[in-house]
Amino acid sequence: MTITLKPETEARLIQRAKREGAELNELADALLSNVLVDDPYRMTKAEIEASYRAMAADEEREAEAMEWAEGTLGHVIK
């Protein structure tokens, strides 16, 4: 398989391989393997943003969170 990288990405990969004394293909494989792990807790930025929007739209949950935060603030100020 051949993967084409942007020149600046390729330069950073080469620099890191040299710094770590690693073979370029092995380093690239290790980095990609780490990113491609099927982790049920790993979310994309879009998924995280959608989750926060959904939580913010839940008015009951937001009211409970505000009540909790205000109660906590009182303990901090004293």
MDTraj code that builds the backbone (N, CA, C; nanometers):
import mdtraj as md
import numpy as np

residues = "MET THR ILE THR LEU LYS PRO GLU THR GLU ALA ARG LEU ILE GLN ARG ALA LYS ARG GLU GLY ALA GLU LEU ASN GLU LEU ALA ASP ALA LEU LEU SER ASN VAL LEU VAL ASP ASP PRO TYR ARG MET THR LYS ALA GLU ILE GLU ALA SER TYR ARG ALA MET ALA ALA ASP GLU GLU ARG GLU ALA GLU ALA MET GLU TRP ALA GLU GLY THR LEU GLY HIS VAL ILE LYS".split()
xyz = np.array([
    [0.0842, -0.1168, 0.0000],
    [0.0000, 0.0000, 0.0000],
    [0.0892, 0.1237, 0.0000],
    [0.0477, 0.2238, -0.0726],
    [0.1191, 0.3507, -0.0751],
    [0.0260, 0.4587, -0.0228],
    [0.0755, 0.5378, 0.0692],
    [-0.0020, 0.6497, 0.1240],
    [0.0734, 0.7773, 0.0919],
    [0.0038, 0.8744, 0.0358],
    [0.0656, 1.0027, 0.0033],
    [0.0372, 1.1010, 0.1164],
    [0.1427, 1.1597, 0.1683],
    [0.1314, 1.2562, 0.2769],
    [0.1584, 1.3968, 0.2257],
    [0.1051, 1.4944, 0.2956],
    [0.1408, 1.6330, 0.2670],
    [0.2901, 1.6468, 0.2986],
    [0.3608, 1.7323, 0.2253],
    [0.5056, 1.7471, 0.2497],
    [0.5398, 1.7799, 0.3948],
    [0.4606, 1.8655, 0.4594],
    [0.4917, 1.9016, 0.5979],
    [0.4675, 1.7838, 0.6930],
    [0.3687, 1.7008, 0.6630],
    [0.3436, 1.5819, 0.7449],
    [0.4566, 1.4814, 0.7271],
    [0.4982, 1.4633, 0.6044],
    [0.6087, 1.3715, 0.5763],
    [0.7359, 1.4177, 0.6481],
    [0.7618, 1.5476, 0.6455],
    [0.8814, 1.6012, 0.7108],
    [0.8760, 1.5768, 0.8615],
    [0.7585, 1.5957, 0.9225],
    [0.7448, 1.5722, 1.0668],
    [0.7618, 1.4247, 1.1001],
    [0.7086, 1.3366, 1.0142],
    [0.7228, 1.1928, 1.0360],
    [0.8698, 1.1520, 1.0279],
    [0.9407, 1.2027, 0.9290],
    [1.0835, 1.1718, 0.9136],
    [1.1617, 1.2250, 1.0337],
    [1.1300, 1.3461, 1.0763],
    [1.1981, 1.4060, 1.1910],
    [1.1758, 1.3223, 1.3174],
    [1.0522, 1.2777, 1.3379],
    [1.0229, 1.1968, 1.4565],
    [1.0934, 1.0620, 1.4494],
    [1.0953, 1.0004, 1.3322],
    [1.1636, 0.8715, 1.3158],
    [1.3119, 0.8858, 1.3487],
    [1.3734, 0.9927, 1.3016],
    [1.5154, 1.0162, 1.3315],
    [1.5357, 1.0381, 1.4803],
    [1.4499, 1.1193, 1.5405],
    [1.4614, 1.1506, 1.6828],
    [1.4480, 1.0243, 1.7683],
    [1.3582, 0.9341, 1.7273],
    [1.3342, 0.8123, 1.8047],
    [1.4220, 0.6953, 1.7604],
    [1.4999, 0.7159, 1.6554],
    [1.5833, 0.6088, 1.6034],
    [1.5000, 0.4942, 1.5474],
    [1.3861, 0.5293, 1.4928],
    [1.2930, 0.4281, 1.4418],
    [1.2991, 0.4207, 1.2902],
    [1.2632, 0.3049, 1.2379],
    [1.2506, 0.2885, 1.0931],
    [1.1202, 0.3554, 1.0522],
    [1.1237, 0.4303, 0.9440],
    [1.0110, 0.5136, 0.9023],
    [0.8811, 0.4348, 0.8870],
    [0.8826, 0.3235, 0.8157],
    [0.7605, 0.2459, 0.7952],
    [0.7062, 0.1877, 0.9251],
    [0.7957, 0.1441, 1.0131],
    [0.7509, 0.0895, 1.1419],
    [0.6855, 0.1970, 1.2276],
    [0.7436, 0.3161, 1.2279],
    [0.6849, 0.4265, 1.3040],
    [0.5484, 0.4627, 1.2471],
    [0.5386, 0.4763, 1.1149],
    [0.4112, 0.5098, 1.0516],
    [0.3066, 0.4035, 1.0833],
    [0.3453, 0.2763, 1.0781],
    [0.2520, 0.1674, 1.1086],
    [0.2057, 0.1757, 1.2534],
    [0.2977, 0.2009, 1.3455],
    [0.2620, 0.2102, 1.4871],
    [0.1668, 0.3268, 1.5117],
    [0.1949, 0.4417, 1.4505],
    [0.1089, 0.5582, 1.4691],
    [-0.0308, 0.5339, 1.4130],
    [-0.0380, 0.4768, 1.2938],
    [-0.1681, 0.4491, 1.2334],
    [-0.2434, 0.3412, 1.3103],
    [-0.1741, 0.2391, 1.3549],
    [-0.2390, 0.1328, 1.4317],
    [-0.3035, 0.1882, 1.5574],
    [-0.2341, 0.2803, 1.6234],
    [-0.2868, 0.3417, 1.7451],
    [-0.4137, 0.4216, 1.7164],
    [-0.4165, 0.4919, 1.6065],
    [-0.5318, 0.5749, 1.5710],
    [-0.6503, 0.4897, 1.5269],
    [-0.6231, 0.3756, 1.4656],
    [-0.7285, 0.2926, 1.4082],
    [-0.7840, 0.1875, 1.5037],
    [-0.7437, 0.1916, 1.6300],
    [-0.7956, 0.0973, 1.7288],
    [-0.9457, 0.1180, 1.7412],
    [-1.0195, 0.0082, 1.7418],
    [-1.1642, 0.0162, 1.7552],
    [-1.1981, 0.0331, 1.9023],
    [-1.1991, 0.1568, 1.9467],
    [-1.2229, 0.1908, 2.0866],
    [-1.3634, 0.2484, 2.0996],
    [-1.4535, 0.1818, 2.1718],
    [-1.5908, 0.2319, 2.1822],
    [-1.6003, 0.3661, 2.2541],
    [-1.4951, 0.4053, 2.3263],
    [-1.4974, 0.5325, 2.3980],
    [-1.4340, 0.6463, 2.3196],
    [-1.3734, 0.6162, 2.2062],
    [-1.3096, 0.7188, 2.1242],
    [-1.4167, 0.7842, 2.0379],
    [-1.4220, 0.9160, 2.0406],
    [-1.5213, 0.9899, 1.9635],
    [-1.4519, 1.0901, 1.8732],
    [-1.5131, 1.1150, 1.7597],
    [-1.4615, 1.2184, 1.6718],
    [-1.5009, 1.3545, 1.7277],
    [-1.4372, 1.4590, 1.6796],
    [-1.4708, 1.5943, 1.7237],
    [-1.6180, 1.6239, 1.6944],
    [-1.6668, 1.5815, 1.5788],
    [-1.8068, 1.6046, 1.5419],
    [-1.9007, 1.5318, 1.6378],
    [-1.8653, 1.4094, 1.6780],
    [-1.9488, 1.3351, 1.7729],
    [-1.9509, 1.4023, 1.9100],
    [-1.8365, 1.4518, 1.9533],
    [-1.8296, 1.5208, 2.0827],
    [-1.9138, 1.6473, 2.0791],
    [-1.9001, 1.7252, 1.9721],
    [-1.9782, 1.8479, 1.9600],
    [-2.1275, 1.8182, 1.9570],
    [-2.1685, 1.7147, 1.8852],
    [-2.3096, 1.6776, 1.8790],
    [-2.3606, 1.6355, 2.0168],
    [-2.2773, 1.5639, 2.0921],
    [-2.3161, 1.5217, 2.2268],
    [-2.3342, 1.6417, 2.3188],
    [-2.2432, 1.7372, 2.3113],
    [-2.2552, 1.8574, 2.3945],
    [-2.3790, 1.9383, 2.3554],
    [-2.4076, 1.9470, 2.2248],
    [-2.5289, 2.0191, 2.1825],
    [-2.6538, 1.9506, 2.2371],
    [-2.6556, 1.8180, 2.2329],
    [-2.7706, 1.7430, 2.2840],
    [-2.7862, 1.7639, 2.4343],
    [-2.6746, 1.7617, 2.5068],
    [-2.6819, 1.7840, 2.6519],
    [-2.7301, 1.9253, 2.6828],
    [-2.6802, 2.0231, 2.6084],
    [-2.7192, 2.1624, 2.6319],
    [-2.8668, 2.1842, 2.5996],
    [-2.9207, 2.1080, 2.5066],
    [-3.0615, 2.1218, 2.4689],
    [-3.1539, 2.0582, 2.5733],
    [-3.1003, 1.9749, 2.6605],
    [-3.1795, 1.9096, 2.7649],
    [-3.1953, 2.0084, 2.8803],
    [-3.3042, 2.0827, 2.8795],
    [-3.3230, 2.1906, 2.9767],
    [-3.3297, 2.1407, 3.1203],
    [-3.3912, 2.0259, 3.1429],
    [-3.3995, 1.9714, 3.2788],
    [-3.2599, 1.9375, 3.3306],
    [-3.1809, 1.8752, 3.2462],
    [-3.0437, 1.8387, 3.2847],
    [-2.9603, 1.9638, 3.3107],
    [-2.9762, 2.0639, 3.2259],
    [-2.9011, 2.1886, 3.2434],
    [-2.9402, 2.2585, 3.3731],
    [-3.0693, 2.2558, 3.4067],
    [-3.1151, 2.3185, 3.5321],
    [-3.0546, 2.2454, 3.6522],
    [-3.0516, 2.1120, 3.6462],
    [-2.9907, 2.0344, 3.7551],
    [-2.8417, 2.0640, 3.7658],
    [-2.7753, 2.0760, 3.6522],
    [-2.6321, 2.1053, 3.6528],
    [-2.6055, 2.2437, 3.7113],
    [-2.6889, 2.3408, 3.6750],
    [-2.6714, 2.4768, 3.7278],
    [-2.6944, 2.4783, 3.8788],
    [-2.7962, 2.4066, 3.9246],
    [-2.8242, 2.3988, 4.0682],
    [-2.7056, 2.3374, 4.1419],
    [-2.6506, 2.2302, 4.0857],
    [-2.5353, 2.1656, 4.1471],
    [-2.4155, 2.2608, 4.1500],
    [-2.3910, 2.3291, 4.0378],
    [-2.2764, 2.4198, 4.0294],
    [-2.2895, 2.5347, 4.1289],
    [-2.4084, 2.5893, 4.1392],
    [-2.4290, 2.7000, 4.2335],
    [-2.4114, 2.6518, 4.3772],
    [-2.4555, 2.5292, 4.4061],
    [-2.4372, 2.4731, 4.5407],
    [-2.2901, 2.4491, 4.5711],
    [-2.2165, 2.4057, 4.4733],
    [-2.0732, 2.3821, 4.4905],
    [-1.9984, 2.5130, 4.5100],
    [-2.0395, 2.6155, 4.4356],
    [-1.9744, 2.7447, 4.4457],
    [-1.9818, 2.7998, 4.5885],
    [-2.0932, 2.7773, 4.6547],
    [-2.1078, 2.8231, 4.7917],
    [-2.0060, 2.7600, 4.8836],
    [-1.9714, 2.6345, 4.8606],
    [-1.8716, 2.5666, 4.9438],
    [-1.7314, 2.6198, 4.9175],
    [-1.7053, 2.6629, 4.7968],
    [-1.5725, 2.7120, 4.7587],
    [-1.5488, 2.8509, 4.8163],
    [-1.6507, 2.9337, 4.8165],
    [-1.6356, 3.0728, 4.8598],
    [-1.6205, 3.0820, 5.0114],
    [-1.6822, 2.9920, 5.0855],
    [-1.6765, 3.0001, 5.2324],
    [-1.5400, 2.9776, 5.2855],
])
top = md.Topology()
chain = top.add_chain()
for i, resn in enumerate(residues, 1):
    res = top.add_residue(resn, chain, resSeq=i)
    for name in ("N", "CA", "C"):
        top.add_atom(name, md.element.get_by_symbol(name[0]), res)
traj = md.Trajectory(xyz[None], top)
